[in-house]
Amino acid sequence: MSSSDYSAGSGMSALDEEASQRIAQTGKADIIIGIPSYNNADSIGQVIKAAELGLAKYFPRFKGIILISEGGDIERTRAAVDALHDKQYFENAFVSRPSSDTEIFVTKYRGASGKGTAIKAIFEAGRSLNVKAGCMLDSDLRSISPEWIELLISPVLLKDFGFVTPYYSRHKYDGTITNMIAYPVTWALYGRRVRQPIGGDFGFSLQLMESLLAKDVWGTDIARFGIDIWMTTVAICEKFKICQSFLGAKIHDDKDPGKDLSPMFTQVVGTIFSLMDIYSDTWLRVKGSRPTAIFGFESEVAPKPLNVDVDNLISKFQTGVETYMPVWRQVLEPENCDKLREVARLDSLHFELPIELWIKCLYDFAFAYAKLMDGLSAKEIIEALVPIYYAKIASFVSKTQNLDSHQAEEAINQQCVAFEKLKPYLINRWSSE
């Protein structure tokens, strides 16, 4: 994606005519709560309840709307909304019911299938309503509470923040793409320590919405799983005021990273690498890093346990050595390639992928992806990274299995520091083109 394409405009509206008319009839609102959904009728009721209660409890003097942007079966989602008509949950939660019920819209978004297009529809509605602030919520949340609404929106309304990222308590092996790639790369390259740069729940200002809608990415892979890291990177690089809000535990469907590597890896990592190219003028000038303010009360929360099959990860890495060695020889510096062969010969008891080797490999792949060197396709480059990623997870799990969550978190932060220290390695590669 070239820079000219990147700022070419937002293209076709993601709101259909019916939704556009309803938004026009509403006229004006102060707050929009967006819920991107894909066939989440079984869980979305809980999210809507929390959103309604949060608006009534914390923002009673503001006009809020809830927009569900559905990519699947819209009739089932509408039925889930209709099932909430008695509003008994207000009394049960000891929250005064507002004089007029919050409007809840359900729309079938238009455009490329994916979360990004669902978010685009919500942003377009927020812009039309000229809202002061908004937040986005995942549709399958089981741990959400009304307090999330306050924590995601108040920094925008009261403190003039442009973007509010979530700060969750997670199990040490949950969110491996975040822990091993998204978090340390955001820290090292862009100089901001944002713990959950691909969190699905976030707050935003009208100005950020307008900036994001002006960019022509909505028909690309970014409009799938890459949307969250894209928004975080844009907010940082375009100097929006950013903070984090502590939301407690996030309970969702956990997956062993070695048994279910969904398209999310390809799209998130591909987006991270693409953004490195788009914003290279920015990160090449960034020196050091700084923390990001955290709002909310950081209580002790015990996340749900997650088991990882380390032997399976090691086996997939060792198999990948022979399969992907031709690509590795094109992408990696020779020394890094030779060291990976040495790691592959280790048994499971002594298996370790050194942090420095992992970082240099990831930086090599980022450079190759951005430059599409030696005729390799973007898809081939990302696929060849996967076995090394498996090795990194196996190594991290082996080293931290006897550590508590705080100690494991410190190990993750130490890795981020190592990414920052090795940034000159990436700069040298990037500048050598």
ZAFI-548113 format. One line per 2 residues: number of its first residue (from 1); for each residue x, y, z of C-alpha. Coordinates in Angstrom, 1 decimal. Each point is the difference from the previous one (the first is absolute). Example, Ala and Ser with C-alpha at 12.3 -4.5 7.8 and 13.67 -1.06 7.14 Angstrom:
<rs>
1 = 12.3:-4.5:7.8 | 1.4:3.4:-0.7
</rs>
This chain:
<rs>
1 = 0.0:0.0:0.0 | 1.5:3.3:-1.1
3 = -0.2:3.2:2.0 | -2.2:1.6:-2.7
5 = -2.4:-2.9:0.3 | 0.1:0.2:3.7
7 = -1.5:3.5:0.1 | -2.3:-0.2:-3.0
9 = -3.3:0.1:1.9 | -2.5:-2.4:1.6
11 = -1.9:-1.2:-3.2 | -3.5:-1.4:0.2
13 = -2.0:0.4:3.2 | -0.3:-3.1:2.2
15 = -3.4:1.1:1.2 | -3.0:-1.2:-2.0
17 = -2.8:2.3:-0.9 | -2.3:-1.1:2.8
19 = 2.7:0.6:2.6 | 0.9:3.4:-1.5
21 = -3.6:1.1:0.1 | -0.4:-1.0:3.6
23 = 3.3:1.8:0.9 | -1.3:3.1:-1.8
25 = -3.3:-0.1:1.8 | 1.9:-0.2:3.4
27 = 1.8:3.1:-1.0 | 2.5:0.5:2.8
29 = 1.5:-2.1:2.8 | 2.7:0.5:2.6
31 = 1.3:-3.6:0.3 | 0.0:-3.0:-2.3
33 = 0.7:-3.5:1.2 | 0.9:-2.3:-2.9
35 = -0.1:-3.8:0.0 | 1.4:-1.7:-3.0
37 = -1.6:-3.4:-0.3 | 0.2:-3.2:-2.1
39 = -2.7:-2.4:1.1 | 0.4:0.7:3.7
41 = -3.7:0.0:0.8 | 0.5:-2.4:3.0
43 = 2.4:2.4:1.8 | -0.8:3.5:-1.3
45 = -2.9:0.5:2.5 | 2.4:0.1:2.9
47 = 2.1:2.7:-1.8 | -3.0:2.1:-0.8
49 = -1.2:-0.2:3.6 | 3.3:1.2:1.3
51 = 0.1:2.8:-2.6 | -3.5:1.2:0.9
53 = 0.6:-0.1:3.8 | 3.4:1.7:-0.4
55 = -1.6:2.9:-2.0 | -2.8:0.4:2.5
57 = 2.2:-0.2:3.1 | 3.0:2.1:-1.1
59 = -1.3:2.2:-2.7 | -3.7:0.7:0.8
61 = 0.1:3.5:-1.4 | 1.4:-1.1:-3.4
63 = -1.9:-1.3:-2.9 | 1.5:-3.4:-1.0
65 = -0.7:-2.5:-2.7 | 1.1:-3.6:-0.4
67 = 0.7:-1.2:-3.5 | 0.5:-3.7:-0.7
69 = 1.8:-0.4:-3.4 | -0.8:-3.6:-1.1
71 = 1.8:-2.0:-2.6 | -2.0:-3.2:0.3
73 = -3.6:-0.9:0.8 | -1.6:3.4:0.8
75 = -3.4:-1.5:0.9 | 1.5:-2.1:2.8
77 = 1.7:3.1:1.3 | -3.1:2.1:-0.2
79 = -1.8:-2.8:1.9 | 2.6:0.2:2.7
81 = -0.6:3.7:0.3 | -3.8:-0.4:0.1
83 = 0.4:-2.5:2.9 | 1.3:2.8:2.2
85 = -3.2:2.0:-0.2 | -1.1:-0.3:3.6
87 = 3.2:1.7:1.3 | -0.2:-1.9:3.3
89 = 3.7:0.1:0.2 | -0.1:3.7:1.1
91 = -1.9:-0.9:3.2 | 2.3:-3.0:0.6
93 = 3.1:2.2:-0.3 | -1.5:2.8:2.2
95 = 0.4:2.5:-2.9 | -2.8:2.5:-0.7
97 = -1.6:-0.5:-3.4 | 0.4:3.1:-2.2
99 = -3.1:2.0:-0.9 | 0.4:-1.1:-3.6
101 = 1.6:-3.3:-1.0 | 3.3:0.0:-1.7
103 = -0.5:-0.5:-3.8 | 1.5:-3.3:-1.2
105 = 0.6:-0.4:-3.7 | 0.9:-3.3:-1.7
107 = 1.4:0.4:-3.5 | 1.4:-2.3:-2.6
109 = 3.3:1.7:-1.1 | 0.9:0.3:-3.7
111 = 3.4:-0.7:-1.5 | 2.8:-2.5:0.5
113 = -0.7:-2.7:2.6 | 1.8:0.6:3.2
115 = 0.2:1.9:3.3 | 1.5:3.1:-1.6
117 = -3.0:0.6:-2.2 | -2.3:-0.5:3.0
119 = 2.0:2.7:1.9 | -0.1:2.3:-3.1
121 = -3.8:-0.1:0.1 | 0.0:1.0:3.7
123 = 2.5:2.8:-0.6 | -2.1:1.3:-2.8
125 = -3.0:0.1:2.2 | 1.9:1.7:2.8
127 = 1.2:2.6:-2.5 | -3.5:0.6:-1.3
129 = -1.3:0.4:3.6 | 2.9:2.3:0.8
131 = 0.6:-1.9:3.3 | 2.4:1.3:2.7
133 = 1.4:-3.5:0.7 | -0.5:-3.6:-0.6
135 = 1.2:-3.5:0.9 | 0.2:-3.3:-1.8
137 = -0.8:-3.4:1.7 | 0.6:-3.5:-1.1
139 = -3.3:-1.9:-0.5 | 1.0:-3.2:1.7
141 = 1.1:1.5:3.4 | -0.9:-2.0:3.1
143 = 1.9:2.1:2.5 | -1.4:3.5:-0.9
145 = -1.5:2.2:2.6 | -1.7:3.5:-0.1
147 = 3.2:1.5:1.4 | 1.7:-0.7:-3.3
149 = -2.1:2.7:-1.6 | 1.2:2.6:2.4
151 = 3.6:-1.1:-0.2 | 0.0:0.1:-3.8
153 = -1.9:3.2:-0.5 | 0.8:2.3:2.9
155 = 3.7:0.5:-1.0 | -1.4:1.4:-3.3
157 = -2.7:2.2:1.5 | 1.8:1.2:3.1
159 = 3.7:-0.1:-0.9 | -0.1:0.6:-3.7
161 = 1.7:-3.2:-1.0 | -0.3:-1.1:-3.7
163 = 0.4:-3.7:0.5 | -0.5:-2.3:3.1
165 = 1.5:-3.5:-0.2 | -1.0:-2.8:2.3
167 = 2.3:-1.3:2.8 | -1.1:-3.5:0.9
169 = 1.1:-2.6:2.5 | 0.8:-3.1:-2.2
171 = 1.5:-3.3:0.5 | 3.7:0.0:-0.7
173 = -0.5:-2.3:-3.1 | -3.1:1.9:-1.3
175 = 0.6:2.4:-2.8 | 3.3:-1.3:-1.4
177 = -0.2:2.2:-3.1 | -0.3:3.0:2.3
179 = 2.7:-1.1:2.4 | 2.6:-1.2:-2.6
181 = -0.5:2.5:-2.8 | -2.6:2.8:0.2
183 = 0.9:1.3:3.5 | 3.8:0.0:-0.4
185 = 0.0:1.3:-3.6 | -2.3:2.9:1.0
187 = 2.2:0.7:3.0 | 3.3:-0.1:-1.9
189 = -0.9:1.7:-3.3 | -2.5:2.6:1.0
191 = 1.2:0.7:3.5 | -3.3:-0.6:1.8
193 = -0.5:-2.8:2.6 | -3.6:-1.0:-0.9
195 = -0.7:-3.4:1.6 | -2.9:-1.0:-2.2
197 = 0.5:1.6:-3.4 | -2.4:-2.6:-1.6
199 = -2.7:0.1:2.7 | -3.5:-0.1:-1.4
201 = -1.5:2.3:2.6 | 1.0:3.7:-0.2
203 = -1.2:3.6:0.3 | 0.4:2.7:-2.6
205 = -0.7:3.7:-0.9 | -1.8:1.4:-2.9
207 = 3.3:1.4:-1.3 | 1.6:-3.5:-0.1
209 = -3.0:-1.4:-1.8 | 0.2:2.6:-2.6
211 = 3.7:-0.6:-0.5 | -0.4:-3.8:-0.3
213 = -3.0:0.3:-2.4 | 2.1:2.2:-2.3
215 = 2.5:-2.8:-0.7 | -0.6:-2.4:-2.9
217 = 0.7:-3.3:1.8 | -3.6:-1.3:0.5
219 = 0.1:-2.4:-2.9 | 3.4:-1.5:0.9
221 = 1.1:-2.8:2.5 | 0.1:2.8:2.6
223 = -3.8:-0.1:-0.1 | 0.2:-3.5:1.5
225 = 2.0:-0.9:3.1 | 2.6:2.7:-0.7
227 = -2.4:2.8:0.9 | 0.9:0.3:3.7
229 = 3.8:0.3:-0.4 | -0.5:2.4:-2.9
231 = -2.2:2.4:2.2 | 2.6:-0.1:2.8
233 = 2.9:0.7:-2.3 | -1.9:2.9:-1.8
235 = -0.9:1.5:3.4 | 3.6:-0.1:1.1
237 = 1.6:1.2:-3.2 | -2.5:2.8:-0.6
239 = 0.5:1.4:3.5 | -3.4:-0.7:1.5
241 = 0.0:0.1:3.8 | -0.1:-3.7:1.2
243 = -0.7:-1.7:3.3 | -0.8:-3.5:1.3
245 = -3.0:-1.0:2.3 | 0.2:-3.0:2.3
247 = -3.0:-2.3:-0.8 | 0.9:-3.0:2.1
249 = -0.1:-3.5:-1.5 | -1.1:-0.6:-3.6
251 = -1.8:-3.3:-0.3 | -0.3:-1.3:-3.5
253 = 0.5:-3.3:-1.9 | 3.6:-1.0:0.6
255 = 2.1:-1.9:-2.6 | 3.2:-1.9:0.2
257 = 2.2:2.1:-2.4 | 1.6:-3.2:-1.4
259 = -3.3:-1.7:-0.9 | -2.0:2.9:-1.4
261 = 2.0:2.7:-1.8 | -2.9:1.8:-1.7
263 = 0.2:2.6:-2.8 | 0.5:2.5:2.9
265 = 3.8:-0.7:0.0 | 0.4:0.7:-3.7
267 = -2.2:3.1:0.1 | 1.3:1.5:3.3
269 = 3.7:-0.6:-0.8 | -0.4:1.0:-3.6
271 = -1.6:3.3:1.1 | 2.8:0.6:2.5
273 = 2.6:-0.4:-2.7 | -2.0:2.1:-2.5
275 = -0.3:2.8:2.5 | 3.7:-0.1:0.6
277 = 0.5:0.9:-3.6 | -2.7:2.7:0.0
279 = 1.2:1.6:3.1 | 3.8:-0.6:-0.4
281 = 0.7:3.7:0.0 | -1.6:0.2:3.4
283 = 1.6:-3.0:1.8 | 3.4:0.5:-1.5
285 = 0.2:3.3:2.0 | -1.4:-1.4:3.2
287 = 2.5:-0.5:2.8 | -0.8:-1.8:3.3
289 = -3.5:-0.6:1.3 | -2.4:1.4:2.5
291 = -2.9:-1.5:2.1 | -3.6:0.6:-0.7
293 = -2.4:1.2:2.7 | -2.3:-2.6:1.6
295 = -3.5:1.0:1.3 | -2.1:-2.2:2.3
297 = 0.6:-2.0:3.1 | 2.6:-2.8:-0.6
299 = -1.4:-2.8:2.2 | 1.4:-3.5:0.2
301 = -1.9:-2.2:-2.5 | 0.6:-3.7:-0.6
303 = -0.3:-0.7:-3.7 | -1.2:-3.3:-1.3
305 = 2.8:-2.6:-0.4 | 1.2:-0.9:-3.4
307 = 2.0:-3.1:-1.0 | 2.5:-0.1:-2.8
309 = 1.4:-3.1:-1.7 | 3.7:0.8:-0.1
311 = 1.0:-3.2:-1.6 | -2.4:0.7:-2.9
313 = 1.5:3.5:-0.5 | 3.6:-1.4:0.0
315 = -1.0:-2.7:-2.5 | -1.6:2.5:-2.3
317 = 3.1:2.2:0.1 | 2.3:-2.9:-0.7
319 = -2.1:-1.1:-2.9 | -0.1:3.6:-1.3
321 = 3.8:0.2:-0.1 | 0.3:-2.2:-3.1
323 = -3.3:1.3:-1.5 | 0.9:3.7:0.2
325 = 3.8:0.0:-0.1 | 0.0:1.2:-3.6
327 = -2.0:3.0:1.0 | 1.9:0.6:3.2
329 = 3.3:0.1:-2.0 | -1.5:2.8:-2.1
331 = -1.5:1.9:2.9 | 2.3:-0.5:3.0
333 = 3.6:1.2:0.5 | 2.2:-3.1:-0.4
335 = 1.0:-0.1:3.7 | -3.6:0.0:1.1
337 = -0.8:-2.8:-2.4 | 2.9:-2.1:1.3
339 = -1.1:0.6:3.6 | -3.5:-1.2:-0.7
341 = 1.4:-3.3:-1.2 | 1.8:-0.3:3.3
343 = -3.2:0.6:1.9 | -1.8:-2.6:-2.0
345 = 2.4:-2.7:1.2 | -0.8:0.7:3.7
347 = -2.2:-2.6:1.7 | -3.2:1.2:1.8
349 = 1.7:0.0:3.4 | 2.7:2.5:-1.0
351 = -2.0:1.8:-2.7 | 0.5:3.8:-0.1
353 = -0.2:2.6:-2.7 | 2.1:2.9:1.3
355 = -1.8:3.3:0.2 | 2.6:1.8:-2.1
357 = -0.3:-2.6:-2.7 | -3.8:0.3:0.0
359 = 0.2:3.8:-0.3 | 2.5:0.0:-2.8
361 = -2.0:-2.6:-1.9 | -3.2:2.1:0.4
363 = 1.8:3.1:-1.2 | 1.4:-1.9:-3.0
365 = -3.5:-1.1:-0.9 | -1.4:3.5:0.4
367 = 2.6:1.4:-2.4 | -0.7:-2.8:-2.5
369 = -3.7:0.5:0.2 | 0.2:3.7:-0.6
371 = 2.4:-0.3:-2.9 | -1.3:-3.3:-1.4
373 = 3.6:-1.0:-0.6 | 1.1:-2.6:-2.5
375 = -3.4:-0.4:-1.6 | -1.6:-1.5:3.1
377 = -3.7:0.7:0.6 | -1.3:1.5:3.2
379 = -1.9:-3.2:0.7 | 3.1:-2.2:-0.4
381 = 2.0:2.2:2.4 | -2.7:-0.1:2.7
383 = -0.4:-3.7:-0.3 | 3.7:-0.6:0.4
385 = 0.0:2.0:3.2 | -2.6:-2.2:1.7
387 = 2.4:-2.9:1.0 | 2.4:2.5:1.6
389 = -3.0:1.6:1.9 | -0.9:-3.5:1.2
391 = 3.6:-0.4:1.3 | -0.2:3.3:1.8
393 = -3.2:-1.0:1.8 | 1.4:-3.4:1.0
395 = 3.1:1.7:1.3 | -2.0:2.5:2.0
397 = -2.3:-2.6:1.5 | 2.9:-2.2:1.0
399 = 1.8:2.9:1.7 | -3.1:1.4:1.8
401 = -2.0:-3.1:1.0 | 1.1:0.3:3.7
403 = -0.5:3.8:0.1 | -3.1:1.8:1.3
405 = -1.8:2.5:-2.1 | 2.0:3.0:1.3
407 = 3.3:-1.7:-0.7 | -1.1:-1.1:-3.5
409 = -1.1:3.6:-0.7 | 3.4:1.2:1.0
411 = 1.6:-2.5:-2.4 | -2.3:1.4:-2.8
413 = 1.1:3.6:0.9 | 3.7:-1.0:0.0
415 = -0.6:-1.4:-3.5 | -1.4:3.4:-1.1
417 = 3.1:1.7:1.4 | 2.1:-2.4:-2.1
419 = -2.1:0.9:-3.1 | 0.8:3.7:0.7
421 = 3.7:-0.6:0.5 | 0.2:-2.0:-3.3
423 = -1.9:2.7:-2.0 | 3.3:1.2:-1.6
425 = 0.3:-3.5:-1.6 | -3.3:0.7:-1.8
427 = 1.0:3.5:-0.9 | 3.2:-1.2:-1.5
429 = -1.8:-2.6:-2.1 | -2.7:2.6:-1.1
431 = 2.7:2.6:-0.9 | 2.0:-2.5:-2.0
433 = -2.5:-0.4:-2.8
</rs>
